[in-house]
Amino acid sequence: MKNIAALLFSKPYKGYAILFFYHLLFIVLAYQLRVSRTVSDAHLYWGKTLDFNQYSWFDFANYGAKFMVFINYPLVQLGFPFWSGFLLYGIIGFFGILKWMQWTDLVLKDRFVYKGFDLMYLLFFMPNLHVWTSSIGKEALVFWGIASVVFGLTTQRYKSVGFIVGSLVVLIIRPHVALMLLAAISLGLLFEKKISLKKRITIAGISFIGVLVLLYFVLQITNINYWDWKRINYFNEYSILSFRHSGSYVPMLDYNYGYRWFSFHFRPLFFDADTGIKYVASLENLLTLLIFIAALFLALKFYRKIQYTLEMKTVFLFTFIASALYIERYANLGIFMRTKIMFHPFLIVSLLIVIHQGISVMKAKINEKT
């Protein structure tokens, strides 16, 4: 707790105390919204739509949604109120944001300071970042887990508590995300030239076994059960069509492949907006789109000069793999925003690193001419 207090109130993090109260507002809003709905994942996980008295605690000792109930079961049985669950998960989500901020500070340092103000502070107030980490749900825990894994990867603290526990949290709650993250890290390490060829081959072998084990778990959880491309396509189409009657359905099956990717990453945009929430989401998506375009332009223009660290490679690969999967499964603007929280904050930071390198190269060329 002392470290957290120092992080919030000492230089250069004293402004982050404001961030906590900002996040607290989202916790309150999330609670009010779920109460008004009467039915949600939060209700299920806190035993509001499930009679815990008919089950024992260990009936829920399993992966995915059941594990969420397993975590909350003793708290509910002890009489903790519904709102306390939002506060608990919201604080865990905030710790995840802090870990992401630590990682951002580590990899970006002071690269975007303007007149003494670090522009990166503005990123920390992105609404979508706080919306999905403020409620009883998988997102708060998984975001903390991913942030801990990425931070451990960057600092090479593979034996740290954060890295190990973060990995286990992602594995137990969302095995398919653990699969994608492991594949991204493994591929990143495989193409890391600083590592000897012998170590890279060893990593590839161990990772391949890990990926196969996780793939088996994912196939069982999704009821696909075994690898069959036609069967997988059937389940994917069924998943997409199941969103047809949702409020912000997107006909992904009618789109070409490129527009599916665009829709997943950058929508809702203003042409989709019919509520205040969608307008706010559109602003955030527009910012992400502009950052992406700028980074892509500079990466292509100065492709020989841009350096990609291991964590950047991992983030880009994780985003690519996750996107390839989710555009085949989801067809709802709200689900898009919810899903992207797992990798977009890390993607934006990595794109900003590319932009900074590109600007540095441009300045160097201008100085050479003068």
C-alpha positions in Angstrom: 0.0 0.0 0.0 2.9 2.3 0.6 4.0 1.9 -2.9 0.5 2.7 -4.2 0.4 5.8 -2.0 3.7 6.9 -3.3 2.5 6.3 -6.8 -0.5 8.5 -6.3 0.9 11.4 -4.3 4.6 11.7 -5.0 6.3 13.3 -8.0 5.8 12.7 -10.8 2.6 10.9 -10.0 0.9 13.3 -7.6 -1.7 14.1 -10.3 -2.8 10.4 -10.3 -4.8 11.0 -7.1 -7.2 12.9 -9.3 -7.3 9.8 -11.6 -8.5 7.7 -8.7 -11.5 9.9 -8.0 -12.2 10.0 -11.7 -12.2 6.2 -11.7 -14.4 6.2 -8.6 -17.1 8.1 -10.6 -17.1 5.3 -13.2 -17.5 2.7 -10.4 -20.6 4.6 -9.1 -22.0 4.9 -12.6 -21.3 1.2 -13.3 -23.2 0.2 -10.2 -26.1 2.5 -10.9 -26.3 1.2 -14.5 -26.3 -2.5 -13.5 -28.9 -1.9 -10.8 -31.2 -0.3 -13.3 -30.8 -3.2 -15.7 -31.6 -5.9 -13.1 -29.9 -8.5 -15.3 -26.2 -8.5 -16.2 -23.0 -10.5 -15.8 -22.4 -8.6 -12.6 -25.8 -9.9 -11.2 -24.8 -13.4 -12.1 -21.3 -13.2 -10.6 -22.7 -11.8 -7.4 -25.5 -14.3 -7.0 -28.4 -12.0 -7.8 -29.7 -14.2 -10.5 -28.4 -17.4 -9.1 -29.2 -19.0 -5.8 -25.9 -19.7 -4.2 -27.6 -21.7 -1.4 -28.3 -24.5 -3.9 -24.6 -24.9 -4.6 -21.4 -25.5 -2.7 -18.4 -23.2 -3.2 -16.4 -25.8 -5.1 -19.2 -26.4 -7.6 -17.8 -23.2 -9.2 -14.1 -24.2 -9.1 -13.6 -24.1 -12.9 -12.5 -21.8 -15.7 -14.2 -18.7 -17.1 -17.5 -17.4 -15.7 -17.7 -20.2 -13.1 -14.4 -19.0 -11.6 -15.8 -15.5 -11.3 -18.6 -16.9 -9.2 -16.1 -19.0 -7.2 -14.2 -15.8 -6.3 -17.3 -14.0 -5.1 -19.1 -16.9 -3.4 -17.6 -16.5 0.1 -18.1 -12.7 0.0 -21.7 -13.0 -0.9 -22.3 -15.7 1.7 -20.7 -13.4 4.3 -23.2 -10.8 3.4 -21.2 -8.3 1.4 -23.6 -6.0 -0.5 -23.7 -5.7 -4.2 -22.1 -2.2 -4.3 -19.1 -3.5 -2.4 -18.4 -5.9 -5.3 -18.2 -2.9 -7.6 -15.8 -1.1 -5.3 -13.6 -4.2 -5.0 -13.4 -4.9 -8.7 -13.1 -1.2 -9.5 -10.1 -0.9 -7.2 -8.5 -4.0 -8.8 -9.2 -2.4 -12.2 -7.6 0.8 -11.0 -4.5 -1.2 -10.0 -4.5 -2.6 -13.5 -4.6 1.0 -14.8 -1.7 1.9 -12.5 0.4 -1.0 -13.8 -0.3 0.0 -17.4 0.7 3.6 -16.4 3.9 2.3 -14.9 4.6 0.4 -18.2 3.7 3.5 -20.2 6.1 5.6 -18.1 8.8 2.9 -18.6 8.6 2.7 -22.4 7.7 6.2 -23.3 9.5 8.1 -20.5 9.3 11.9 -21.3 9.0 11.6 -25.1 5.8 13.7 -25.3 6.4 16.5 -22.8 5.2 19.9 -24.0 6.1 23.0 -22.0 6.6 20.9 -18.9 3.3 18.9 -19.3 3.4 15.2 -20.1 0.7 14.7 -22.8 0.6 11.0 -21.9 -1.4 12.0 -18.8 -4.4 12.6 -21.1 -4.3 9.0 -22.2 -4.9 7.9 -18.6 -8.3 9.5 -18.7 -9.6 7.6 -21.7 -13.3 6.8 -20.8 -13.3 3.3 -22.2 -10.3 2.4 -20.1 -12.3 3.2 -16.9 -15.7 2.0 -18.1 -14.8 -1.7 -18.3 -12.4 -1.8 -15.3 -15.0 -0.3 -12.9 -17.6 -3.1 -12.7 -17.9 -6.7 -11.4 -16.6 -8.6 -14.3 -13.8 -10.3 -16.0 -12.3 -7.1 -17.6 -11.0 -5.6 -14.4 -9.1 -8.8 -13.4 -7.9 -9.6 -16.9 -6.7 -6.1 -17.6 -4.7 -6.2 -14.4 -3.3 -9.6 -15.4 -2.3 -8.5 -18.9 -0.7 -5.3 -17.6 1.3 -7.3 -15.1 2.4 -9.8 -17.8 3.5 -7.0 -20.2 5.2 -5.1 -17.5 7.1 -8.2 -16.4 8.0 -9.0 -20.0 9.4 -5.5 -20.5 11.4 -5.5 -17.2 12.4 -9.2 -17.8 11.1 -10.1 -14.3 9.6 -13.4 -15.3 9.8 -14.8 -11.8 8.1 -11.8 -10.2 4.8 -12.3 -8.3 3.0 -9.9 -10.7 4.1 -11.8 -13.8 3.2 -15.2 -12.4 -0.1 -14.2 -10.8 -1.1 -12.1 -13.8 -0.5 -15.0 -16.1 -2.6 -17.3 -13.9 -5.4 -14.8 -13.7 -5.6 -14.5 -17.5 -5.3 -18.3 -17.9 -8.1 -19.1 -15.5 -10.5 -16.4 -16.4 -10.0 -16.2 -20.2 -7.9 -19.2 -21.5 -8.4 -18.0 -25.1 -6.7 -14.7 -24.2 -3.9 -16.5 -22.5 -3.5 -18.6 -25.7 -3.3 -15.4 -27.8 -0.9 -13.7 -25.4 1.4 -16.7 -25.1 1.5 -17.0 -28.9 2.3 -13.3 -29.2 5.1 -13.4 -26.6 6.5 -16.6 -28.1 6.6 -15.2 -31.6 8.1 -12.0 -30.3 10.9 -13.9 -28.5 11.4 -16.2 -31.5 12.3 -13.2 -33.7 14.3 -11.4 -31.0 17.8 -11.2 -32.5 19.3 -10.4 -29.1 18.5 -13.9 -27.9 20.7 -16.8 -29.2 19.4 -19.2 -31.8 19.5 -22.1 -29.4 17.4 -20.3 -26.8 14.9 -19.2 -29.5 14.5 -22.8 -30.7 14.0 -24.0 -27.1 11.4 -21.2 -26.5 9.6 -22.1 -29.7 9.4 -25.8 -28.7 8.1 -25.1 -25.2 5.7 -22.5 -26.4 4.3 -24.8 -29.1 3.4 -27.4 -26.4 1.8 -24.6 -24.3 -0.2 -23.4 -27.2 -1.5 -26.9 -28.0 -2.6 -27.4 -24.4 -4.3 -24.0 -24.2 -5.9 -24.7 -27.6 -7.4 -27.9 -26.2 -8.9 -26.0 -23.3 -10.3 -23.3 -25.5 -12.0 -25.9 -27.8 -13.6 -27.6 -24.8 -14.8 -24.4 -23.2 -16.4 -23.1 -26.5 -18.0 -26.6 -27.1 -16.2 -26.8 -30.5 -14.4 -29.8 -28.8 -12.1 -30.7 -31.7 -10.3 -29.0 -34.5 -12.4 -28.9 -37.6 -12.4 -25.8 -39.8 -16.1 -26.2 -41.0 -17.2 -26.7 -37.4 -15.2 -23.7 -36.3 -16.8 -21.6 -39.0 -20.2 -22.8 -38.1 -19.7 -21.7 -34.4 -18.2 -18.4 -35.5 -21.2 -17.6 -37.8 -23.6 -18.6 -35.1 -21.8 -16.3 -32.6 -22.0 -13.4 -35.0 -25.7 -14.0 -35.8 -26.6 -14.2 -32.1 -26.0 -10.4 -32.0 -28.7 -9.7 -34.6 -31.3 -8.5 -32.1 -28.8 -6.5 -30.0 -29.1 -2.7 -29.8 -25.9 -1.9 -31.8 -25.6 -4.9 -34.1 -23.0 -4.7 -36.9 -23.5 -7.0 -39.9 -20.0 -8.3 -40.0 -20.8 -11.2 -42.3 -21.8 -8.6 -45.0 -18.6 -6.7 -44.8 -15.3 -7.4 -46.6 -12.4 -8.5 -44.5 -10.8 -5.0 -44.4 -13.9 -3.3 -43.2 -14.4 -5.9 -40.5 -11.0 -4.9 -39.1 -11.8 -1.2 -39.4 -15.2 -1.7 -37.7 -13.7 -3.7 -34.9 -10.9 -1.3 -34.1 -12.4 2.2 -34.9 -16.2 2.0 -34.5 -18.4 3.4 -33.2 -17.6 6.6 -35.1 -19.8 9.6 -35.4 -21.9 8.1 -38.2 -22.9 5.3 -35.7 -23.6 7.7 -32.8 -27.1 8.1 -31.6 -26.5 8.4 -27.9 -24.2 10.5 -25.7 -22.1 7.4 -24.8 -21.5 6.6 -28.5 -20.4 10.2 -29.2 -17.8 9.9 -26.4 -16.7 6.5 -27.8 -16.5 8.0 -31.2 -14.1 10.7 -30.0 -11.9 8.1 -28.4 -12.0 5.9 -31.6 -11.2 8.9 -33.8 -8.1 9.7 -31.6 -7.0 6.0 -31.9 -7.6 6.1 -35.7 -5.5 9.3 -36.1 -2.7 7.8 -34.0 -2.8 4.6 -36.1 -2.7 6.4 -39.4 0.2 8.6 -38.3 2.2 5.6 -36.9 1.5 3.6 -40.1 2.6 6.4 -42.3 5.9 6.9 -40.4 6.5 3.2 -40.1 6.3 2.7 -43.8 8.2 5.9 -44.7 11.1 5.2 -42.3 10.8 1.4 -42.1 14.6 1.0 -42.0 15.0 3.4 -39.1 12.1 2.3 -36.8 13.2 0.0 -34.0 10.8 -2.5 -32.5 11.4 -3.7 -28.9 10.3 -7.1 -27.6 7.3 -5.5 -25.8 6.2 -3.6 -29.0 6.4 -6.8 -31.1 4.4 -8.6 -28.5 1.7 -5.9 -28.3 1.4 -5.7 -32.1 1.2 -9.5 -32.4 -1.3 -9.8 -29.6 -3.5 -7.2 -31.3 -3.2 -8.9 -34.6 -4.0 -12.4 -33.3 -6.9 -11.1 -31.1 -8.3 -9.1 -33.9 -8.2 -12.0 -36.4 -10.2 -14.1 -33.9 -12.7 -11.5 -32.6 -13.8 -10.2 -36.0 -15.0 -13.8 -36.7 -16.9 -14.0 -33.4 -18.4 -10.6 -32.5 -20.9 -8.2 -34.2 -21.8 -5.5 -31.7 -20.3 -2.0 -31.2 -20.5 -2.3 -27.4 -18.8 -5.7 -27.4 -16.1 -4.2 -29.7 -15.4 -1.5 -27.1 -15.4 -4.0 -24.3 -13.1 -6.4 -26.0 -10.5 -3.8 -27.2 -9.8 -2.8 -23.6 -7.5 -5.9 -23.4 -5.0 -4.6 -25.9 -5.9 -1.1 -27.2 -4.2 0.8 -24.4 -1.0 -1.1 -25.0 -1.4 -0.7 -28.8 -1.8 3.1 -28.5 1.4 3.4 -26.5 3.3 1.3 -28.9 2.1 3.3 -31.8 3.1 6.5 -30.1 6.6 5.1 -29.7 6.7 4.5 -33.5 5.5 8.1 -34.0 8.2 9.5 -31.8 10.9 7.5 -33.6 9.5 8.7 -36.9 9.5 12.4 -35.8 13.0 12.0 -34.5 14.2 10.7 -37.9 12.4 13.6 -39.7 14.1 16.1 -37.4 17.5 14.5 -37.9 17.1 14.7 -41.7 16.0 18.4 -41.5 19.1 19.2 -39.4 21.3 17.4 -41.9 20.0 19.6 -44.7 20.5 22.8 -42.7 
